[in-house]
Structures are given as structure tokens and as C-alpha cells.
Amino acid sequence: MIHKNKTALITGASSGIGLELAKCFARNGYDLVLVARREDKLRDLQSTLEARHGIRAKVLYADLSDSNAPQQIFQTLLDEKIAIEILVNNAGFATYGLFIETDLDTELQLLQVNITALTHLTKLFLPPMIEKRRGKILNVASIVAFQPGPLMAVYYASKAYVLSFSEALSEELEGSGVSVTCLCPGATQSSLQERAAMKDSKLAHVQLMDAATVARWGYRALMRGQRVTIPGTKNQVFAFAPRFLPRSWSAKIVRRVQEEKTK
């Protein structure tokens, strides 16, 4: 189904799942607002998608670790009379290491990007959707949202927030014409592992799912109005297995998986 003249806003659109989601929306006729910190990569993506699919793509350079960024994004689009039918909260990053040793400023930025900016953008863009009685929101969490994560404690907790927030909001919006979908991928080919400096972790050496596959899975779930979707059978087992284990066991298992290979 081609959706001409409808616009999707995607954060973290310059690489990984966000980039592949942009391709999915463009193939299906959506105009785009592409948001990320790397303007050069966004410009390249903009040119490619406009030429290949005949859509319009607007680039917005924004660092979502800046608490003012969500309001600036919203105001820019309001001033330019660009209505957003679909909001994709994809931007996020991770840190790796013992909490006592990791950098405080970096983790506060993580909370700002993974939790606060996502919540702020949803708060801003949801009311116009409710007024029109149509719209969709895709929040990208992770299978780590289902369990505690020693050595990545803040990241796991941030994704647990995204999952809980998405499920609650989906229930609140029942019958409103607006749906909320939470995408919970497993380990995926992206820059997340590199930015988190976890190249020596066992988890960084598991088989990674292709970002394009994850994006297509998430796009289809969003269009169907699913509340939660987990790409791949193995990831589904990993996400739901902790329900049958004591939480202390789950934390110990995750720690062993995430420890460095040399240990």
C-alpha cells in the first residue's frame, strides 16, 4: 500500500535500524523527517531516498542528549506546517561495564536519549494525532527490556522503561485511532556495540540479526497495530524465558553472557 503525502519522523535515522526503517517507509511512499546527529549521513540518505522513491525527505540535525532538542524539532515542523502521521522513536545508545566504573555524564546522556527524549517527543506529537483520530508510534526497545542486565545496568533499565511505557500508552489509546507499537529486537548489526565499547564482550560475538530484517519486521508490526513485537524465534525465547526463572538467576545468566571472553 502506497501512502503518498503522509509523513513519518524517524530519530536515529543515520545508521542501523533507523536507516533501514527510513528505507521501508520511503518504499511505501511516505515522506520523511530524518533526525540524527550526523548531518552528512542524513544528507546522503535524503538524496538516495528522494531519487529512488520520489518522496520528500527533510533532514533535521539534532542531538537528543540536549534536553531542548525535542521541542526544537516539534517547533520547526510546526512552523513549516509539516504534519507527522507516524513517530518512530529509534534513537538510543548503550554503555558497558560495571556501574561503579562507568562514566556518570555518559549515562545521564543515555537516560536523556533513551528515555526522556522519547517521552518528550511522544508528548509533543501525540496530541495532533489524537485530534485527527489517526496516527502511529513505533518505540524501539530491545529484548533486554524483559530482564535485568549486569554490566549494562542503565541500558537494560532504559529499555525496560520503553517497553512498559509503550504498553501502558497503547492501552490508554485504545479506540482513539492511534496505535503504539514497541519493537524489541535482539542483537542487531549496528553501531551500538562499538559506541558502547563492548567489543570484548561475549555478547558482541553472537550472531547478529540484519538491521534490514529487523526494520521490515517492525514496519509490518506497526502497520498491523501490534503492541509488542520481537523479531525472530530465538529472540522470543530469550525474552520470555526469564518469566520461568527466579530474577536472581536471570541476572546471573545475563552477566555470564556479557562478561569479557577472556574471563
C-alpha positions in Angstrom: 0.0 0.0 0.0 1.4 3.4 -1.0 0.9 6.3 1.4 1.5 9.4 -0.6 1.7 12.7 1.3 1.9 11.1 4.7 5.0 11.9 6.8 7.0 9.7 9.2 9.5 11.2 11.6 12.4 8.8 12.4 15.0 9.6 15.1 18.5 7.9 14.9 17.9 7.7 11.1 21.6 7.8 10.0 22.5 4.2 10.7 21.4 0.7 11.7 17.7 0.1 12.3 16.7 3.7 11.9 18.3 3.9 8.5 16.6 0.7 7.4 13.2 1.9 8.7 13.6 5.0 6.6 14.1 2.8 3.6 10.9 0.9 4.5 8.8 4.0 4.8 10.2 5.5 1.6 9.5 2.3 -0.4 5.9 2.6 0.8 5.5 6.2 -0.3 5.9 8.1 3.0 7.6 11.5 3.1 10.2 11.6 5.8 11.7 13.7 8.5 15.1 12.3 9.3 16.6 13.1 12.6 20.2 12.3 13.9 23.5 13.8 15.0 25.3 13.0 11.8 24.1 15.5 9.2 26.4 14.3 6.4 25.0 10.8 6.6 21.4 12.1 6.7 22.1 14.2 3.6 23.3 11.1 1.7 20.3 9.2 2.8 18.0 12.0 1.9 19.4 12.2 -1.7 19.2 8.4 -2.2 15.6 8.0 -1.0 14.3 11.0 -2.8 15.9 9.9 -6.1 14.9 6.2 -5.7 11.4 6.5 -4.4 10.2 10.0 -5.4 9.4 11.0 -1.8 10.4 14.2 0.1 12.8 13.9 2.9 13.6 16.6 5.4 16.8 16.5 7.4 17.0 17.8 10.9 20.3 17.7 12.7 19.6 17.2 16.4 21.4 15.8 19.4 18.7 14.3 21.6 21.0 14.3 24.6 20.2 18.1 24.6 17.0 18.5 26.6 15.9 21.3 24.3 16.1 19.2 21.1 12.6 17.6 21.2 10.8 21.0 21.5 13.1 22.5 18.8 12.2 19.6 16.4 8.5 20.0 17.1 8.5 23.7 16.7 10.4 23.6 13.4 7.9 21.2 11.9 5.0 23.2 13.3 6.4 26.4 11.7 6.8 24.6 8.4 3.3 23.1 8.6 4.7 19.5 8.4 2.2 17.1 10.0 3.6 13.9 11.4 1.4 10.8 10.9 4.0 8.4 12.3 6.6 8.9 15.0 9.5 6.5 15.2 11.5 6.8 18.4 14.5 4.8 17.4 17.5 6.9 18.7 19.4 5.3 21.6 22.8 4.1 22.7 24.4 1.9 25.4 27.2 1.8 27.9 29.2 -1.2 29.0 30.9 -2.0 32.3 30.4 -2.2 36.0 28.1 0.6 37.1 30.7 1.7 39.7 33.2 2.2 36.9 31.2 3.7 34.1 31.1 7.4 33.3 28.2 9.3 35.0 27.9 12.0 32.4 27.6 9.4 29.6 24.9 7.5 31.5 22.9 10.7 32.1 23.1 11.4 28.4 21.9 7.8 27.8 18.9 8.4 30.0 18.1 11.6 28.3 18.2 10.0 24.8 16.7 6.6 25.5 14.0 7.7 28.0 13.5 11.5 28.3 13.7 12.5 24.6 11.5 9.5 23.6 8.9 10.5 26.2 9.1 14.3 25.3 8.7 13.7 21.6 5.7 11.4 22.2 4.1 14.0 24.5 4.5 16.7 21.7 3.4 14.7 18.7 0.6 12.6 20.2 -2.0 15.4 20.7 -2.3 16.3 17.0 -2.7 12.5 16.2 -5.5 12.2 18.8 -7.2 15.3 17.4 -7.2 13.8 13.9 -8.0 10.3 15.3 -5.2 8.7 13.3 -1.5 8.1 13.8 1.1 5.5 14.8 4.0 5.5 17.1 6.9 3.0 17.0 9.2 2.9 20.0 12.3 0.8 19.6 13.2 -1.1 22.8 15.1 -4.4 22.9 14.7 -7.9 24.2 16.9 -6.8 27.1 13.8 -4.9 28.3 12.5 -8.2 29.8 15.3 -8.7 32.3 18.0 -7.1 34.4 21.4 -6.6 32.8 24.5 -6.6 34.9 27.4 -4.8 33.1 24.9 -2.8 31.1 22.6 -1.9 34.0 21.5 1.5 32.9 20.9 0.5 29.3 18.8 -2.5 30.2 16.8 -0.4 32.6 16.2 2.3 30.0 14.8 -0.3 27.6 12.5 -1.7 30.3 11.1 1.8 30.6 10.4 2.0 26.9 8.6 -1.3 26.9 6.5 -0.5 29.9 5.7 3.0 28.7 4.7 1.7 25.3 2.4 -1.0 26.6 0.7 1.4 29.0 0.2 4.1 26.4 -1.1 1.6 23.9 -3.8 0.6 26.4 -4.7 4.3 27.1 -5.1 5.0 23.4 -7.4 2.0 22.7 -10.2 3.3 20.4 -8.5 6.6 19.8 -7.4 5.8 16.2 -3.8 6.0 17.3 -1.7 2.9 17.9 1.6 2.3 19.8 4.0 -0.5 18.8 7.1 -1.5 20.8 9.8 -3.2 18.7 12.1 -5.4 20.8 15.0 -6.7 18.6 17.8 -8.9 19.8 21.5 -8.2 19.0 21.5 -6.4 15.6 24.1 -5.2 13.2 24.5 -1.5 14.2 27.0 0.9 15.8 25.6 0.2 19.3 28.2 -2.3 20.2 31.0 -0.1 19.0 29.8 3.0 20.8 29.3 1.0 24.0 33.0 -0.2 23.8 31.9 -3.8 24.3 33.9 -5.4 21.5 35.4 -7.9 24.1 32.1 -8.9 25.5 30.8 -12.4 24.6 27.5 -10.7 23.6 29.3 -8.8 20.9 30.3 -12.0 19.2 26.9 -13.7 19.0 25.2 -14.0 15.6 23.7 -10.6 14.8 20.4 -10.1 13.1 20.5 -7.9 9.9 19.2 -4.4 10.6 17.1 -4.5 7.4 15.3 -7.7 8.6 14.6 -6.1 12.0 13.3 -2.9 10.3 10.9 -4.8 8.0 9.6 -6.8 10.9 9.0 -3.7 12.9 7.4 -1.9 10.0 4.9 -4.7 9.4 4.0 -4.9 13.1 3.5 -1.1 13.2 1.1 -1.3 10.2 -0.8 -4.1 11.9 -1.1 -2.1 15.1 0.7 -4.8 17.3 1.6 -3.7 20.8 4.8 -5.6 21.1 6.9 -7.4 18.5 10.0 -9.4 18.9 11.9 -10.3 15.6 12.9 -14.0 15.4 12.1 -17.1 17.3 15.4 -17.2 19.2 14.9 -13.7 20.5 11.3 -14.5 21.5 12.6 -17.4 23.6 15.3 -15.2 25.1 12.8 -12.5 26.0 10.2 -14.8 27.7 12.5 -17.4 29.3 13.1 -15.2 32.4 9.4 -15.4 33.3 10.1 -19.0 34.4 13.3 -18.3 36.3 14.0 -16.5 39.6 15.1 -12.9 38.8 18.4 -13.5 40.6 19.1 -16.4 38.2 18.2 -14.3 35.2 20.7 -11.6 36.3 23.5 -14.1 36.8 22.9 -15.7 33.4 23.0 -12.2 31.7 26.2 -11.3 33.5 27.9 -14.5 32.3 26.8 -13.8 28.7 28.1 -10.3 28.8 31.4 -10.8 30.5 34.6 -10.5 28.5 35.7 -13.5 26.5 38.9 -13.7 28.4 37.2 -14.2 31.8 
